[in-house]
Amino acid sequence: MTELPRTASTVVVGGGIVGVAAAYFLADRGEQDVLLIERDRLGSGTSAGGLGGIRHQFANELDVRLSVLSTAFWREFDAFTGGSHAFEERGYLFLADSEGGLASLREPLSLYERCGVPVRMLSRIEIADLVPGMRADDLAGGRFCALDGYGDPLDAVAGFAAAAVLEGARVVEGVEVAALVREGDRVTGVRTRDGDVSAGRVLVATGAWTAPLTATASVHVPIWGYARSIMEAGPYPSLSRTPMVIELESGFHFRPKGAMQRFAMPNLSTDGGIEKGPAGPPEVFGGPVGRPAVPASLEPWVRARAAWRHPAFADVRIARSWSCYYEMTPDDHPVVGRVPEVEGLYIAAGFSGHGFMHAPATGQLVVEEMLDGSASTLDISDLSLERFSTGRRPFAPAVL
Ligand SMILES: Cc1cc2nc3c(=O)[nH]c(=O)nc-3n(C[C@H](O)[C@H](O)[C@H](O)COP(=O)(O)OP(=O)(O)OC[C@H]3O[C@@H](n4cnc5c(N)ncnc54)[C@H](O)[C@@H]3O)c2cc1C
């Protein structure tokens, strides 16, 4: 294991998909002495638990543009990093079972056209063709983008990290950053139990655990953890090449992972209602502790939903299940960029369920801001931390 150096040009805190992507782009841009510090193992946070979906079908323009930029990178991931993340461009298929749901699927079509992303509405017959055997007679219709798909987040973490190290970055695992070191209006490094590391720049990429860390530099960042779950069942070899399927109204999703199927689902309230996201921010932004349990009420709901949607799932036996934390913000969008009042301090965190798919764009753009003064490939000023203090709300919140 690499020993903790005492100085670095840039410290990246957090070795999830966002931190390793940023370390890769820093090293790739020729930045010397980049150090990534991860308190556990690389990919051990939320990145270990995601569904790996990659989609363009968002309601906000910046999200769509981040997807276009990211997907171009995901397609060439092997060429850029020498790693592989099992990207399969099989599309995302949204299903609506009500006329209201169908209307909301139609709403962003002009946005997709403006961004050059081919998205089309589907009839029940077209839906049934895409996923053979799937029940479609209860549906009002669907929406599909063939450029969407899914990959493997942990393979991607490994690929980015290995490429960053090959380009000269150092990675230290098993060391927690206890505090940011701030002197007046600038950050000068980080503090760990193994000593301080001085650095000209610090990027905080600590996902759901960002708020307590930035608080050590008196910076309030409204990010908190919200547990969501995934279940795996199978094998279902005949469904191994299907799109990611998402029921808009219920929030039930499924995708193949090899011959298995992975199911994602909303939370259920005590009266059985569907809860896709939290009602609002907590009073204290402490950072979640430990791994959340999978609520017992979810398995019967998933079994029933899956059996309704596809006869192949008539008797689903759940082989594995786990929960981990969405990194929420008040508008379900991340904080990416500099912290205005602390020179040298940057944040890339709070992706609320889409941090994997947008990691390449996030890494590239936050590194542009760090090295060039501002991001030039896309304007990311709407993702600035300042939006929460000015009250400006550039995004319509949306959690799938
Ligand atoms: C159920 C579920 C399904 C999802 N499905 C998808 C999907 O289909 N597509 C998609 O794009 N996204 C999905 N996501 C979201 C995605 O997984 C996350 O947005 C993404 O992994 C966040 O990456 P990250 O690097 O910001 O955070 P993390 O992966 O959590 O990484 C943060 C890292 O920081 C480390 N850390 C924290 N504090 C410190 C400290 N003080 N010192 C040192 N290290 C520290 C942690 O150990 C951790 O490794 C899903 C999430 C969940 C929960």
The ligand as an SDF file (V2000), in Angstrom:
LIG
                    3D

 53 58  0  0  0  0  0  0  0  0999 V2000
  -29.9740    1.7440   -5.1130 C   0  0  0  0  0  0  0  0  0  0  0  0
  -29.1520    2.6560   -5.9770 C   0  0  0  0  0  0  0  0  0  0  0  0
  -29.2250    2.5580   -7.3510 C   0  0  0  0  0  0  0  0  0  0  0  0
  -28.4750    3.4200   -8.1550 C   0  0  0  0  0  0  0  0  0  0  0  0
  -28.5360    3.2760   -9.5070 N   0  0  0  0  0  0  0  0  0  0  0  0
  -27.8190    4.1120  -10.2990 C   0  0  0  0  0  0  0  0  0  0  0  0
  -27.8750    3.9910  -11.7190 C   0  0  0  0  0  0  0  0  0  0  0  0
  -28.5780    3.1380  -12.2580 O   0  0  0  0  0  0  0  0  0  0  0  0
  -27.1210    4.8450  -12.4580 N   0  0  0  0  0  0  0  0  0  0  0  0
  -26.3500    5.8250  -11.8790 C   0  0  0  0  0  0  0  0  0  0  0  0
  -25.7220    6.5870  -12.6020 O   0  0  0  0  0  0  0  0  0  0  0  0
  -26.2890    5.9570  -10.5490 N   0  0  0  0  0  0  0  0  0  0  0  0
  -26.9930    5.1230   -9.7430 C   0  0  0  0  0  0  0  0  0  0  0  0
  -26.9440    5.2600   -8.4000 N   0  0  0  0  0  0  0  0  0  0  0  0
  -26.1790    6.3750   -7.8380 C   0  0  0  0  0  0  0  0  0  0  0  0
  -24.7010    6.1480   -7.9160 C   0  0  0  0  0  0  0  0  0  0  0  0
  -24.3820    4.8470   -7.4580 O   0  0  0  0  0  0  0  0  0  0  0  0
  -24.0160    7.2190   -7.0800 C   0  0  0  0  0  0  0  0  0  0  0  0
  -24.5140    8.5020   -7.4550 O   0  0  0  0  0  0  0  0  0  0  0  0
  -22.5160    7.2060   -7.2730 C   0  0  0  0  0  0  0  0  0  0  0  0
  -21.9970    5.9270   -7.0140 O   0  0  0  0  0  0  0  0  0  0  0  0
  -21.8870    8.2190   -6.3150 C   0  0  0  0  0  0  0  0  0  0  0  0
  -20.4970    8.1080   -6.4520 O   0  0  0  0  0  0  0  0  0  0  0  0
  -19.5860    8.9880   -5.5240 P   0  0  0  0  0  0  0  0  0  0  0  0
  -18.1890    8.7190   -5.9290 O   0  0  0  0  0  0  0  0  0  0  0  0
  -20.0650   10.4000   -5.5130 O   0  0  0  0  0  0  0  0  0  0  0  0
  -19.8900    8.4550   -4.0470 O   0  0  0  0  0  0  0  0  0  0  0  0
  -19.4220    7.1190   -3.3160 P   0  0  0  0  0  0  0  0  0  0  0  0
  -19.3660    5.9640   -4.2250 O   0  0  0  0  0  0  0  0  0  0  0  0
  -20.2510    6.9900   -2.1030 O   0  0  0  0  0  0  0  0  0  0  0  0
  -17.9250    7.4470   -2.9390 O   0  0  0  0  0  0  0  0  0  0  0  0
  -17.5870    8.3070   -1.8750 C   0  0  0  0  0  0  0  0  0  0  0  0
  -16.3430    7.7070   -1.2360 C   0  0  0  0  0  0  0  0  0  0  0  0
  -15.8420    8.6170   -0.2720 O   0  0  0  0  0  0  0  0  0  0  0  0
  -15.3070    7.8760    0.8010 C   0  0  0  0  0  0  0  0  0  0  0  0
  -15.2470    8.7830    1.9410 N   0  0  0  0  0  0  0  0  0  0  0  0
  -16.2870    9.3550    2.5870 C   0  0  0  0  0  0  0  0  0  0  0  0
  -15.8270   10.1590    3.5710 N   0  0  0  0  0  0  0  0  0  0  0  0
  -14.4780   10.0900    3.5310 C   0  0  0  0  0  0  0  0  0  0  0  0
  -13.4400   10.7000    4.2960 C   0  0  0  0  0  0  0  0  0  0  0  0
  -13.7280   11.5510    5.2900 N   0  0  0  0  0  0  0  0  0  0  0  0
  -12.1550   10.4160    4.0070 N   0  0  0  0  0  0  0  0  0  0  0  0
  -11.8500    9.5600    2.9710 C   0  0  0  0  0  0  0  0  0  0  0  0
  -12.7970    8.9390    2.2270 N   0  0  0  0  0  0  0  0  0  0  0  0
  -14.0940    9.2160    2.5040 C   0  0  0  0  0  0  0  0  0  0  0  0
  -16.3120    6.7430    0.9710 C   0  0  0  0  0  0  0  0  0  0  0  0
  -15.7370    5.6590    1.6660 O   0  0  0  0  0  0  0  0  0  0  0  0
  -16.6440    6.4010   -0.4770 C   0  0  0  0  0  0  0  0  0  0  0  0
  -15.8360    5.3780   -1.0010 O   0  0  0  0  0  0  0  0  0  0  0  0
  -27.6570    4.4130   -7.5650 C   0  0  0  0  0  0  0  0  0  0  0  0
  -27.5790    4.5070   -6.1820 C   0  0  0  0  0  0  0  0  0  0  0  0
  -28.3140    3.6400   -5.3890 C   0  0  0  0  0  0  0  0  0  0  0  0
  -28.2320    3.7940   -3.8980 C   0  0  0  0  0  0  0  0  0  0  0  0
  1  2  1  0
  2  3  1  0
  2 52  2  0
  3  4  2  0
  4  5  1  0
  4 50  1  0
  5  6  2  0
  6  7  1  0
  6 13  1  0
  7  8  2  0
  7  9  1  0
  9 10  1  0
 10 11  2  0
 10 12  1  0
 12 13  2  0
 13 14  1  0
 14 15  1  0
 14 50  1  0
 15 16  1  0
 16 17  1  0
 16 18  1  0
 18 19  1  0
 18 20  1  0
 20 21  1  0
 20 22  1  0
 22 23  1  0
 23 24  1  0
 24 25  2  0
 24 26  1  0
 24 27  1  0
 27 28  1  0
 28 29  2  0
 28 30  1  0
 28 31  1  0
 31 32  1  0
 32 33  1  0
 33 34  1  0
 33 48  1  0
 34 35  1  0
 35 36  1  0
 35 46  1  0
 36 37  1  0
 36 45  1  0
 37 38  2  0
 38 39  1  0
 39 40  1  0
 39 45  2  0
 40 41  1  0
 40 42  2  0
 42 43  1  0
 43 44  2  0
 44 45  1  0
 46 47  1  0
 46 48  1  0
 48 49  1  0
 50 51  2  0
 51 52  1  0
 52 53  1  0
M  END
$$$$
